[in-house]
Structures are given as C-alpha cells and as structure tokens.
Amino acid sequence: MFQIDAMSRTPVYEQIISQAEKFILGGILHSGDQLPSVRSLSIELSVNPNTIQKAYGELDLRGIISTVPGRGCFVTEKALETLRANSRKKLLLLEELVAELWAAGVTRKELNDVVENAIGGGRQK
C-alpha cells in the first residue's frame, strides 16, 4: 500500500503522512481501519521503525489516527472530516496562486485547462 520514493527530497515520514491522508481522502482507508504495524511497515518499506513511529505520531497529533496500546493504530471517526476541512483551507492559497498567475499573463483558458485536468477531465465526484 505505502510506497517510498528514495530519490524524493520529501522526508520519508512526510511521504507516509501524505500517503495515509490520500488513502483516507480517496476512500482506501476508512474510519476504524487499522494501519500496518510500525514493525511490519518498517520491514516492508526498508525504513527505520522510528521513522514510521514519527509519521504515526504526527497523524495521531492531527487527529487522523488514534493509537491503542497493544492493538495498533486506527483511522479515527473524524479523520475524513478533518482532512476535508484542512483541504478546504488550501482554497485561499489557490486563490492567491491564481491571482499571481493571472498577473503573470496566464490566460483564463490555461487556468481552466489545468483545473479540468487536475480533476480528471471535469468528471464530477
């Protein structure tokens, strides 16, 4: 499930966090689902267990997962809601970026084409 890009400049723990969030937003992981154990994921990815623990700890702090001692880490009931709310905050950043691109001469058609491409050719979810 998880994959690490060893050539990426993004730290491994951040790659794990990002993928876990994408899995939840994409419906691959649901509320109550258990994440792989630290040990098994560290073996699978050939990554130090402390790195996996750091990623899981950050996800726990964000309220995306909860850790049950002796049982493992589970996706929280509010994970999807939390991630969606955090994603909506990025709309402000997008608005600023679009304004900057517009000022730089990028056309409305170019902007629309990028948006349509990003959402899969305009298919509705």
WOQUISUL-V121171 format. One record per backbone hydrogen bond with DSSP energy under -0.5 kcal/mol. NH is the residue of the N-H (numbers start at 1). CO is the residue of the C=O. E is the energy in kcal/mol with one decimal. If there is no record, write none. Layout:
BEGIN
nh & co & e
NH & CO & E
NH & CO & E
END
This chain:
BEGIN
nh & co & e
6 & 4 & -0.9
8 & 5 & -1.5
15 & 11 & -1.9
16 & 12 & -2.2
17 & 13 & -2.1
18 & 14 & -2.7
19 & 15 & -2.4
20 & 16 & -2.5
21 & 17 & -2.4
22 & 18 & -2.3
23 & 19 & -2.6
24 & 20 & -1.8
25 & 21 & -2.7
26 & 22 & -2.5
27 & 24 & -1.2
28 & 23 & -2.3
29 & 23 & -1.9
32 & 75 & -2.7
33 & 30 & -2.4
35 & 73 & -2.8
41 & 37 & -2.7
42 & 38 & -2.3
43 & 39 & -2.0
44 & 40 & -2.6
45 & 41 & -2.5
46 & 42 & -0.8
47 & 42 & -2.3
51 & 48 & -1.3
52 & 48 & -1.3
53 & 49 & -2.7
54 & 50 & -2.1
55 & 51 & -2.0
56 & 52 & -2.8
57 & 53 & -2.6
58 & 54 & -2.0
59 & 55 & -2.3
60 & 56 & -2.2
61 & 57 & -2.3
62 & 58 & -1.9
63 & 60 & -1.2
64 & 59 & -2.4
65 & 59 & -1.1
66 & 74 & -2.7
68 & 66 & -0.5
68 & 72 & -3.3
69 & 67 & -0.6
71 & 68 & -2.7
72 & 68 & -2.4
74 & 66 & -2.7
75 & 33 & -2.6
76 & 64 & -2.3
79 & 76 & -1.0
82 & 78 & -2.8
83 & 79 & -2.7
84 & 80 & -2.5
85 & 81 & -2.1
86 & 82 & -2.3
87 & 83 & -2.2
88 & 84 & -2.1
89 & 85 & -1.2
90 & 86 & -0.6
90 & 87 & -1.1
91 & 88 & -1.6
92 & 89 & -1.1
93 & 89 & -0.6
94 & 90 & -2.4
95 & 91 & -2.5
96 & 92 & -2.0
97 & 93 & -2.3
98 & 94 & -2.9
99 & 95 & -2.2
100 & 96 & -2.1
101 & 97 & -2.7
102 & 98 & -2.9
103 & 99 & -2.2
104 & 100 & -1.3
105 & 102 & -1.5
106 & 101 & -2.4
111 & 107 & -2.3
112 & 108 & -3.0
113 & 109 & -2.9
114 & 110 & -2.1
115 & 111 & -2.3
116 & 112 & -3.0
117 & 113 & -2.5
118 & 114 & -2.4
119 & 115 & -1.7
120 & 117 & -1.5
121 & 116 & -2.3
122 & 116 & -1.1
123 & 120 & -0.8
END
